[in-house]
């Protein structure tokens, strides 16, 4: 679990890789893609649904993609 925006920024840095069982690359989702991912996440983890109403910023969402090869 990422516990700070610094951790999120590090995870999504262009040249960074992370490992979550397998090597992955994280890309910040934007626009409709971000909204769809957030809605799916909030539907599964209902405790997150109210977060957007508690802030003026857009809560970032990262798309994680396995790195192959």
N, C-alpha and C positions, 0 to 999 in steps of 0.2 A: 504494500500500500504506500502510495506517495503521500507524505505528510506536509508538504509545503509547495508553494508555487515555484520555488527554486528547484525542487525535485522534479516538478512537471516540466519546467523549462529545460532541465538537463536531459530528461527522458526524450523530449521531442527535438533536441538539437539536431541539426541536419546530419552531422557526422557521428552521432551516438548510436550505439546498439545496446540493447538490454537483453536479459535472459529471463524468461518466465517458463522454465521447463525446456524451452527451445529459444534460440536467438530470434529476436524480433526487432523491427523498426517501428517507431511510433511517429505518426503524422497527425498534426492538429486538424480535426475535422472542422469544416466551415459551412455556413449557410444551411441549406435544407438537409445536407448530410449530417451535420452536427445536431440539428434539431431532431431528426429521426433517431439518431443514436441516443441522445439525451432522453427522449420520450420512452424509448425501449428500456433504457437503464432505470429510469424512475418507475416504470411499470413493474419491474422486477424487484427493485429496492425502494419501496414506497417511502422510506425515511428521507430519501433525497428529493422527493417531489416538491417540498416546500422551500428548498434552498434558493431558487431564483427569486422568490418574493422577499428574501432577506438581504438582497444585495442589489446594487445598481449595475454591476458588471455582468458580462456574459460568462458563465462558468464554462471553462474549456473542456473539450472532450477529445481524447486521442484515439485514433484508429490504430490498432496494433496488427502488424503484418509479419508473418514468419519470414525469416531470411533463409533462402535455400541456396544450395550450391557452394 
